[in-house]
Amino acid sequence: MKREQLIHQRLTEQFQPLHLEIENESHQHSGDGSETHYRVLLASEKFQNLNRVERQRAVYALFDDQFKTGLHAFSLRALTPEEWENQKDQFPMVSPACKGGSSR
């Protein structure tokens, strides 16, 4: 299974998202077809009553094995459905430039 499919599957199963976007940005960094850099936008009821750090920890915990096997960058915005509704029309999400290190 490709890493992008795995990310989608795990996020869907764990968070039943109202909205989910996954963008493979690896081509901007290594250019070799690797699956090392992702940008994720996730809106889920499961984030209610969790602060930003708790949300990110919950998501990143799903991918500990992937970080050990080549996943280098995972840019994440984790929102409640209400936050998503309030921001979706003005939502610029741009990942920072990579400083290297994707050649694990």
N, CA, C and O atoms as a MOPAC input file, in Angstrom:
PM7 MOZYME 1SCF
protein

 N      0.85400 1    -1.18100 1     0.00000 1
 C      0.00000 1     0.00000 1     0.00000 1
 C      0.89300 1     1.23600 1     0.00000 1
 O      1.86000 1     1.31900 1     0.75800 1
 N      0.56500 1     2.17400 1    -0.84100 1
 C      1.31300 1     3.43000 1    -0.87000 1
 C      1.07300 1     4.18400 1     0.43800 1
 O      0.02500 1     4.04800 1     1.07100 1
 N      2.05900 1     4.97400 1     0.82100 1
 C      1.97900 1     5.70800 1     2.09200 1
 C      0.76500 1     6.64300 1     2.11300 1
 O      0.10400 1     6.76200 1     3.14500 1
 N      0.46600 1     7.30100 1     1.00400 1
 C     -0.69000 1     8.21100 1     0.98300 1
 C     -1.98200 1     7.45100 1     1.27100 1
 O     -2.84700 1     7.95400 1     1.98800 1
 N     -2.11900 1     6.25900 1     0.72700 1
 C     -3.30200 1     5.43800 1     0.98800 1
 C     -3.35500 1     5.02300 1     2.45900 1
 O     -4.42300 1     5.01100 1     3.07000 1
 N     -2.21200 1     4.69000 1     3.01000 1
 C     -2.13100 1     4.30500 1     4.41100 1
 C     -2.53300 1     5.47200 1     5.31400 1
 O     -3.27500 1     5.29100 1     6.28000 1
 N     -2.04400 1     6.65800 1     4.99700 1
 C     -2.40100 1     7.85400 1     5.76700 1
 C     -3.90700 1     8.06800 1     5.71800 1
 O     -4.54200 1     8.29600 1     6.74800 1
 N     -4.47300 1     7.99500 1     4.53100 1
 C     -5.91200 1     8.18100 1     4.36500 1
 C     -6.68900 1     7.14400 1     5.17600 1
 O     -7.63600 1     7.48700 1     5.88400 1
 N     -6.29400 1     5.89800 1     5.07300 1
 C     -6.98600 1     4.82100 1     5.77000 1
 C     -6.94900 1     5.01700 1     7.28000 1
 O     -7.98200 1     4.92900 1     7.94400 1
 N     -5.78000 1     5.27900 1     7.82000 1
 C     -5.65700 1     5.43000 1     9.27400 1
 C     -6.42000 1     6.64200 1     9.79200 1
 O     -7.08700 1     6.56100 1    10.82300 1
 N     -6.32800 1     7.76400 1     9.08400 1
 C     -7.04500 1     8.96400 1     9.52800 1
 C     -8.55400 1     8.76200 1     9.45400 1
 O     -9.28400 1     9.18900 1    10.34800 1
 N     -9.01400 1     8.12100 1     8.40400 1
 C    -10.44600 1     7.88200 1     8.24300 1
 C    -10.97000 1     6.94600 1     9.33000 1
 O    -12.01600 1     7.20300 1     9.92700 1
 N    -10.24700 1     5.87200 1     9.58200 1
 C    -10.68000 1     4.91800 1    10.59600 1
 C    -10.66800 1     5.51900 1    11.99800 1
 O    -11.58600 1     5.28200 1    12.78300 1
 N     -9.64900 1     6.28500 1    12.30800 1
 C     -9.50200 1     6.81300 1    13.66300 1
 C    -10.37400 1     8.04000 1    13.93300 1
 O    -10.89400 1     8.20100 1    15.03700 1
 N    -10.53600 1     8.90400 1    12.92800 1
 C    -11.17300 1    10.20000 1    13.18000 1
 C    -12.50700 1    10.42600 1    12.46800 1
 O    -13.16300 1    11.43400 1    12.73200 1
 N    -12.92700 1     9.53600 1    11.58500 1
 C    -14.17000 1     9.72500 1    10.83400 1
 C    -14.34100 1    11.19900 1    10.43500 1
 O    -15.26800 1    11.86600 1    10.89600 1
 N    -13.45200 1    11.69800 1     9.58400 1
 C    -13.40100 1    13.14400 1     9.31700 1
 C    -14.61600 1    13.69300 1     8.56900 1
 O    -15.20200 1    13.03800 1     7.70700 1
 N    -14.95900 1    14.90700 1     8.93400 1
 C    -15.93200 1    15.69400 1     8.18700 1
 C    -15.27000 1    16.18500 1     6.90300 1
 O    -15.90600 1    16.27700 1     5.85300 1
 N    -13.98200 1    16.49900 1     7.01000 1
 C    -13.20800 1    16.97100 1     5.86300 1
 C    -11.78800 1    16.43700 1     5.99800 1
 O    -11.20300 1    16.45900 1     7.08100 1
 N    -11.23800 1    15.95400 1     4.87800 1
 C     -9.87800 1    15.43400 1     4.88100 1
 C     -9.21200 1    15.75700 1     3.55800 1
 O     -9.73300 1    15.43100 1     2.49100 1
 N     -8.06100 1    16.40000 1     3.63300 1
 C     -7.22200 1    16.65100 1     2.46400 1
 C     -5.83200 1    16.12400 1     2.78000 1
 O     -5.27400 1    16.39200 1     3.84400 1
 N     -5.28900 1    15.37300 1     1.84000 1
 C     -3.92800 1    14.87500 1     1.97300 1
 C     -3.19200 1    15.24900 1     0.69700 1
 O     -3.61400 1    14.89600 1    -0.40400 1
 N     -2.10500 1    15.95800 1     0.85400 1
 C     -1.31100 1    16.33400 1    -0.31400 1
 C      0.10600 1    15.80200 1    -0.16100 1
 O      0.78900 1    16.09700 1     0.82000 1
 N      0.53500 1    15.02600 1    -1.12800 1
 C      1.89700 1    14.51700 1    -1.15700 1
 C      2.77700 1    15.61600 1    -1.73800 1
 O      2.67700 1    15.93800 1    -2.92200 1
 N      3.62300 1    16.18200 1    -0.91700 1
 C      4.50900 1    17.26400 1    -1.34100 1
 C      5.93900 1    16.77900 1    -1.57100 1
 O      6.85300 1    17.59200 1    -1.70600 1
 N      6.13300 1    15.48700 1    -1.61600 1
 C      7.46900 1    14.90800 1    -1.73200 1
 C      8.21300 1    15.38500 1    -2.96700 1
 O      9.43100 1    15.56500 1    -2.93200 1
 N      7.48600 1    15.59100 1    -4.05900 1
 C      8.12700 1    16.02000 1    -5.30600 1
 C      8.81800 1    17.38300 1    -5.16700 1
 O      9.73000 1    17.69200 1    -5.93400 1
 N      8.39700 1    18.18200 1    -4.21200 1
 C      9.00700 1    19.49600 1    -3.99700 1
 C     10.32400 1    19.40300 1    -3.22700 1
 O     11.04200 1    20.39400 1    -3.08800 1
 N     10.62900 1    18.22200 1    -2.73700 1
 C     11.77300 1    18.07700 1    -1.85100 1
 C     12.83700 1    17.14000 1    -2.39600 1
 O     14.00200 1    17.51900 1    -2.51000 1
 N     12.44200 1    15.92000 1    -2.73100 1
 C     13.45800 1    14.97700 1    -3.18400 1
 C     13.37500 1    14.70600 1    -4.67800 1
 O     14.38600 1    14.38500 1    -5.30400 1
 N     12.19300 1    14.83100 1    -5.25700 1
 C     12.03900 1    14.66700 1    -6.69600 1
 C     12.25000 1    13.25900 1    -7.20300 1
 O     12.28400 1    13.04300 1    -8.41400 1
 N     12.39400 1    12.29200 1    -6.30600 1
 C     12.68600 1    10.92600 1    -6.74200 1
 C     11.49900 1     9.97400 1    -6.61100 1
 O     11.67400 1     8.75700 1    -6.67800 1
 N     10.32000 1    10.50400 1    -6.42800 1
 C      9.13400 1     9.66100 1    -6.30100 1
 C      8.92900 1     9.10200 1    -4.90500 1
 O      8.03000 1     8.28900 1    -4.68900 1
 N      9.74100 1     9.52500 1    -3.96500 1
 C      9.58400 1     9.03000 1    -2.59800 1
 C      8.32100 1     9.61400 1    -1.96700 1
 O      7.77100 1    10.60800 1    -2.44200 1
 N      7.89100 1     8.99000 1    -0.91900 1
 C      6.70900 1     9.44600 1    -0.18600 1
 C      7.15800 1     9.89100 1     1.20200 1
 O      6.97300 1     9.17400 1     2.18500 1
 N      7.74100 1    11.06100 1     1.26700 1
 C      8.37600 1    11.51800 1     2.50600 1
 C      7.76000 1    12.77100 1     3.11400 1
 O      7.94100 1    13.02400 1     4.30600 1
 N      7.03700 1    13.56100 1     2.32400 1
 C      6.51500 1    14.84800 1     2.78800 1
 C      5.01700 1    14.94400 1     2.48800 1
 O      4.59200 1    14.78600 1     1.34400 1
 N      4.22900 1    15.20500 1     3.52500 1
 C      2.77700 1    15.31200 1     3.35700 1
 C      2.23500 1    16.52700 1     4.07600 1
 O      2.76800 1    16.97800 1     5.08900 1
 N      1.15900 1    17.03700 1     3.51600 1
 C      0.38300 1    18.11900 1     4.13000 1
 C     -1.01600 1    17.56700 1     4.33100 1
 O     -1.61200 1    17.02500 1     3.40000 1
 N     -1.54700 1    17.70100 1     5.54800 1
 C     -2.85300 1    17.13800 1     5.87700 1
 C     -3.72100 1    18.20300 1     6.53800 1
 O     -3.28700 1    18.93500 1     7.42800 1
 N     -4.94200 1    18.25900 1     6.07600 1
 C     -5.98200 1    19.08900 1     6.67800 1
 C     -7.09500 1    18.14200 1     7.09800 1
 O     -7.64200 1    17.41300 1     6.27000 1
 N     -7.42600 1    18.15200 1     8.36800 1
 C     -8.35100 1    17.18200 1     8.92800 1
 C     -9.33000 1    17.87500 1     9.86000 1
 O     -8.91600 1    18.54600 1    10.80500 1
 N    -10.62000 1    17.72100 1     9.60700 1
 C    -11.65900 1    18.24800 1    10.49100 1
 C    -12.45700 1    17.06700 1    11.02800 1
 O    -12.97500 1    16.25100 1    10.26600 1
 N    -12.54700 1    16.98900 1    12.35500 1
 C    -13.20100 1    15.85000 1    12.98200 1
 C    -13.84700 1    16.24000 1    14.30000 1
 O    -13.32800 1    17.07600 1    15.03900 1
 N    -14.97800 1    15.62500 1    14.58300 1
 C    -15.64800 1    15.79800 1    15.88400 1
 C    -14.74600 1    15.33100 1    17.01700 1
 O    -14.86200 1    15.81300 1    18.14400 1
 N    -13.85400 1    14.40100 1    16.72800 1
 C    -12.98600 1    13.83200 1    17.75700 1
 C    -12.01000 1    14.86500 1    18.33300 1
 O    -11.36600 1    14.60400 1    19.34900 1
 N    -11.89700 1    16.02700 1    17.69800 1
 C    -11.00600 1    17.06300 1    18.20400 1
 C    -11.69100 1    18.01600 1    19.17700 1
 O    -11.04700 1    18.90700 1    19.73200 1
 N    -12.99300 1    17.83200 1    19.38600 1
 C    -13.70800 1    18.66300 1    20.35600 1
 C    -13.02700 1    18.50300 1    21.71300 1
 O    -12.66700 1    17.39200 1    22.10000 1
 N    -12.85400 1    19.58200 1    22.41800 1
 C    -12.28500 1    19.59900 1    23.77500 1
 C    -10.81600 1    19.20200 1    23.83700 1
 O    -10.29900 1    18.93300 1    24.92200 1
 N    -10.13600 1    19.16000 1    22.69600 1
 C     -8.69700 1    18.92800 1    22.68000 1
 C     -8.00600 1    20.20000 1    22.21100 1
 O     -8.48600 1    20.86100 1    21.29000 1
 N     -6.89000 1    20.54800 1    22.83200 1
 C     -6.14600 1    21.70700 1    22.35200 1
 C     -5.31300 1    21.30500 1    21.13900 1
 O     -5.28500 1    20.13300 1    20.76100 1
 N     -4.64500 1    22.26300 1    20.53900 1
 C     -3.88900 1    22.02400 1    19.30700 1
 C     -2.82600 1    20.93800 1    19.48200 1
 O     -2.66800 1    20.07300 1    18.62000 1
 N     -2.11100 1    20.98500 1    20.58200 1
 C     -1.05200 1    20.00600 1    20.82700 1
 C     -1.64300 1    18.60800 1    21.01100 1
 O     -1.11100 1    17.63800 1    20.47000 1
 N     -2.71300 1    18.49600 1    21.75100 1
 C     -3.35300 1    17.18600 1    21.94700 1
 C     -3.85800 1    16.61000 1    20.63100 1
 O     -3.76600 1    15.40400 1    20.40100 1
 N     -4.38300 1    17.45600 1    19.78000 1
 C     -4.85400 1    17.00200 1    18.46600 1
 C     -3.69300 1    16.46500 1    17.64000 1
 O     -3.78500 1    15.39100 1    17.04600 1
 N     -2.61000 1    17.21700 1    17.60900 1
 C     -1.46100 1    16.79400 1    16.81300 1
 C     -0.85300 1    15.51200 1    17.35900 1
 O     -0.46900 1    14.63400 1    16.58600 1
 N     -0.76200 1    15.39300 1    18.65000 1
 C     -0.22700 1    14.15900 1    19.24600 1
 C     -1.08800 1    12.96000 1    18.86400 1
 O     -0.56400 1    11.89300 1    18.54400 1
 N     -2.40000 1    13.13200 1    18.89600 1
 C     -3.30500 1    12.02900 1    18.55000 1
 C     -3.09300 1    11.57800 1    17.10600 1
 O     -3.11600 1    10.38200 1    16.81800 1
 N     -2.88700 1    12.52600 1    16.20900 1
 C     -2.67000 1    12.18400 1    14.80400 1
 C     -1.27500 1    11.59000 1    14.60300 1
 O     -1.13500 1    10.53200 1    13.99000 1
 N     -0.26800 1    12.25100 1    15.10400 1
 C      1.10400 1    11.77400 1    14.89200 1
 C      1.32700 1    10.38300 1    15.47000 1
 O      2.12400 1     9.61500 1    14.93200 1
 N      0.63900 1    10.04700 1    16.55600 1
 C      0.79200 1     8.72100 1    17.16000 1
 C      0.41100 1     7.60600 1    16.18200 1
 O      0.91300 1     6.48600 1    16.28600 1
 N     -0.46500 1     7.91200 1    15.24600 1
 C     -0.87700 1     6.91800 1    14.25000 1
 C      0.23700 1     6.57900 1    13.26600 1
 O      0.17100 1     5.56900 1    12.56600 1
 N      1.26100 1     7.42900 1    13.21700 1
 C      2.28500 1     7.28400 1    12.18200 1
 C      3.70100 1     7.11300 1    12.72800 1
 O      4.67400 1     7.34700 1    12.01100 1
 N      3.82100 1     6.70800 1    13.98600 1
 C      5.15100 1     6.46900 1    14.55800 1
 C      5.95400 1     5.51400 1    13.68400 1
 O      7.13600 1     5.74700 1    13.43100 1
 N      5.32400 1     4.45200 1    13.22900 1
 C      6.02500 1     3.47000 1    12.39500 1
 C      6.48700 1     4.07600 1    11.07600 1
 O      7.53600 1     3.69900 1    10.55300 1
 N      5.71200 1     5.00900 1    10.53800 1
 C      6.05600 1     5.63300 1     9.26100 1
 C      7.23200 1     6.60600 1     9.40100 1
 O      8.06500 1     6.71100 1     8.50100 1
 N      7.29500 1     7.31200 1    10.52700 1
 C      8.42800 1     8.21300 1    10.76700 1
 C      9.72400 1     7.42400 1    10.89900 1
 O     10.80100 1     7.93800 1    10.59700 1
 N      9.62200 1     6.18900 1    11.34800 1
 C     10.80700 1     5.33700 1    11.48000 1
 C     11.23500 1     4.72800 1    10.15000 1
 O     12.33700 1     4.19200 1    10.03700 1
 N     10.36700 1     4.80900 1     9.14500 1
 C     10.66700 1     4.16900 1     7.85300 1
 C     10.64700 1     5.15400 1     6.68900 1
 O     10.34000 1     4.77200 1     5.56000 1
 N     10.97300 1     6.42500 1     6.95500 1
 C     11.17600 1     7.35700 1     5.85900 1
 C     10.25400 1     8.55300 1     5.77200 1
 O     10.54600 1     9.48900 1     5.02700 1
 N      9.14600 1     8.55900 1     6.50900 1
 C      8.30500 1     9.75700 1     6.52000 1
 C      9.09400 1    10.85000 1     7.21000 1
 O      9.51700 1    10.69600 1     8.35600 1
 N      9.28900 1    11.95600 1     6.50700 1
 C     10.17400 1    13.01200 1     7.00000 1
 C      9.39500 1    14.22200 1     7.50700 1
 O      9.76300 1    14.81100 1     8.52400 1
 N      8.33100 1    14.59600 1     6.81400 1
 C      7.57800 1    15.79900 1     7.17500 1
 C      6.08500 1    15.52800 1     7.05500 1
 O      5.62100 1    14.90900 1     6.09700 1
 N      5.34900 1    16.00400 1     8.04600 1
 C      3.90400 1    15.80000 1     8.09800 1
 C      3.29700 1    17.07900 1     8.63100 1
 O      3.15400 1    17.24600 1     9.84200 1
 N      2.94000 1    17.97700 1     7.73900 1
 C      2.36000 1    19.25300 1     8.11100 1
 C      0.86800 1    19.02800 1     8.35700 1
 O      0.17000 1    18.49000 1     7.49700 1
 N      0.38500 1    19.43300 1     9.51600 1
 C     -0.97400 1    19.07900 1     9.92900 1
 C     -1.75100 1    20.27700 1    10.43100 1
 O     -1.24600 1    21.08200 1    11.21300 1
 N     -2.99400 1    20.38400 1     9.96900 1
 C     -3.99100 1    21.28100 1    10.57300 1
 C     -5.13500 1    20.38500 1    11.00200 1
 O     -5.77400 1    19.74700 1    10.16500 1
 N     -5.39700 1    20.33300 1    12.29400 1
 C     -6.45100 1    19.50100 1    12.86500 1
 C     -7.49900 1    20.41800 1    13.48000 1
 O     -7.22500 1    21.14900 1    14.43200 1
 N     -8.70500 1    20.36700 1    12.91900 1
 C     -9.76300 1    21.30100 1    13.29500 1
 C    -11.02800 1    20.57200 1    13.73000 1
 O    -11.28100 1    19.43700 1    13.32400 1
 N    -11.81300 1    21.24200 1    14.55900 1
 C    -13.16000 1    20.75600 1    14.84600 1
 C    -14.03800 1    21.11700 1    13.65300 1
 O    -13.65400 1    21.97500 1    12.85800 1
 N    -15.20400 1    20.49200 1    13.50200 1
 C    -16.10100 1    20.87500 1    12.40900 1
 C    -16.47700 1    22.36000 1    12.43400 1
 O    -16.56800 1    22.99500 1    11.38400 1
 N    -16.69100 1    22.90500 1    13.61300 1
 C    -17.03600 1    24.33500 1    13.72500 1
 C    -15.88200 1    25.21600 1    13.25000 1
 O    -16.09800 1    26.19100 1    12.53100 1
 N    -14.66100 1    24.87400 1    13.65200 1
 C    -13.49600 1    25.63400 1    13.20000 1
 C    -13.36700 1    25.54700 1    11.68100 1
 O    -13.06100 1    26.54400 1    11.02800 1
 N    -13.59500 1    24.37700 1    11.12200 1
 C    -13.51600 1    24.19200 1     9.68100 1
 C    -14.56400 1    25.05000 1     8.97500 1
 O    -14.24900 1    25.72900 1     7.99700 1
 N    -15.78800 1    25.02700 1     9.45400 1
 C    -16.85700 1    25.82700 1     8.83900 1
 C    -16.52100 1    27.31000 1     8.86800 1
 O    -16.82200 1    28.03000 1     7.91600 1
 N    -15.90700 1    27.77100 1     9.93500 1
 C    -15.56600 1    29.18000 1    10.07200 1
 C    -14.36400 1    29.59600 1     9.23300 1
 O    -14.21500 1    30.77900 1     8.92600 1
 N    -13.50100 1    28.64900 1     8.85400 1
 C    -12.25400 1    28.98300 1     8.17300 1
 C    -12.15400 1    28.48600 1     6.73900 1
 O    -11.27600 1    28.93500 1     6.00200 1
 N    -13.00900 1    27.58900 1     6.32500 1
 C    -12.78900 1    26.88200 1     5.06100 1
 C    -12.68900 1    27.76300 1     3.82700 1
 O    -11.98700 1    27.40500 1     2.88100 1
 N    -13.35700 1    28.88600 1     3.80700 1
 C    -13.31800 1    29.74700 1     2.62600 1
 C    -12.09200 1    30.66400 1     2.58200 1
 O    -11.84900 1    31.31900 1     1.56900 1
 N    -11.34500 1    30.71500 1     3.63600 1
 C    -10.16500 1    31.58600 1     3.69600 1
 C     -8.97900 1    30.81600 1     4.24200 1
 O     -8.19900 1    31.33200 1     5.04400 1
 N     -8.85400 1    29.58600 1     3.80100 1
 C     -7.89100 1    28.69200 1     4.41800 1
 C     -6.62600 1    28.53700 1     3.60000 1
 O     -6.55800 1    27.65700 1     2.74200 1
 N     -5.61500 1    29.37000 1     3.83900 1
 C     -4.33700 1    29.16400 1     3.15800 1
 C     -3.47100 1    28.20900 1     3.97800 1
 O     -3.11900 1    28.50300 1     5.12000 1
 N     -3.14000 1    27.09200 1     3.39900 1
 C     -2.25500 1    26.17000 1     4.09700 1
 C     -1.07900 1    25.88000 1     3.20100 1
 O     -1.19100 1    25.15200 1     2.21400 1
 N      0.04400 1    26.45400 1     3.55200 1
 C      1.25700 1    26.30100 1     2.75800 1
 C      2.33700 1    25.73700 1     3.66200 1
 O      2.56800 1    26.24600 1     4.75900 1
 N      2.98200 1    24.70600 1     3.20900 1
 C      4.05500 1    24.10300 1     3.99400 1
 C      5.33700 1    24.90800 1     3.82900 1
 O      5.56900 1    25.49600 1     2.77200 1
 N      6.16600 1    24.94000 1     4.86300 1
 C      7.44600 1    25.64800 1     4.75400 1
 C      8.40300 1    24.89500 1     3.82400 1
 O      8.23700 1    23.70300 1     3.56900 1
 N      9.39100 1    25.61100 1     3.33300 1
 C     10.39900 1    24.97400 1     2.49800 1
 C     11.18000 1    23.95800 1     3.31300 1
 O     11.46400 1    24.17900 1     4.49000 1
 N     11.52200 1    22.86000 1     2.69000 1
 C     12.26100 1    21.79500 1     3.36900 1
 C     13.72300 1    22.18700 1     3.51200 1
 O     14.30900 1    22.79800 1     2.61800 1
 N     14.29700 1    21.83000 1     4.64200 1
 C     15.71400 1    22.10200 1     4.89800 1
 C     16.56900 1    20.86500 1     4.62800 1
 O     17.75600 1    20.83700 1     4.95100 1
 N     15.95200 1    19.84500 1     4.03200 1
 C     16.70500 1    18.62000 1     3.70400 1
 C     16.43500 1    17.52600 1     4.69900 1
 O     15.61100 1    17.66900 1     5.60200 1
 N     17.13700 1    16.43400 1     4.52200 1
 C     17.01600 1    15.32100 1     5.45300 1
 C     16.06000 1    14.24400 1     5.00600 1
 O     15.75100 1    13.35100 1     5.79500 1
 N     15.57500 1    14.28400 1     3.78200 1
 C     14.61000 1    13.29500 1     3.34200 1
 C     15.25700 1    12.06600 1     2.72600 1
 O     14.54900 1    11.19400 1     2.22300 1
 N     16.53700 1    11.97500 1     2.75100 1
 C     17.21700 1    10.86700 1     2.09200 1
 C     17.53100 1     9.73500 1     3.06200 1
 O     18.60700 1     9.14200 1     2.99000 1
 N     16.62000 1     9.43400 1     3.95500 1
 C     16.80100 1     8.37500 1     4.94800 1
 C     16.89400 1     7.03400 1     4.30900 1
 O     17.04800 1     6.02900 1     5.00200 1

